[in-house]
């Protein structure tokens, strides 16, 4: 049996501490990032209105965040349209596209390559049902 030295004990304790810190950060950081994003990107509501060119679009833990060139920022949850090859709005919308929503509607319009597309806030639409 190998003799345990002070150096091995110290290394073991240090590696354990580093491991605990790393695991803690893996759980804390995403929550901290989401909290910061949520405070800067309010969730779109029925009465909201906006129009602008997309400067950034990104997602984090099921939420989609948009930054427009006119300094409007907002967040949408789980929004899909199965009529498009890229069904998720965060995959569909890219830098330079225009996006709009009128007051008192739940529809978001995306203007991409001189065409108009739509999504319904926080909904999955046009899902094809299997006919077996």
ABEGO torsion letter per residue (X at the ends): XBBBBAAAAAAAAAAAAAAAAAAAAAAAAAAAAAAAAAAABBBBBAABBBBEBBABBBBBGGBBBBBBAAGBBBBBBGBBBAABABABAAAABBBGBBBBBBBGBABBBBBBGGBBBBBBBGBBBGBBBBBX
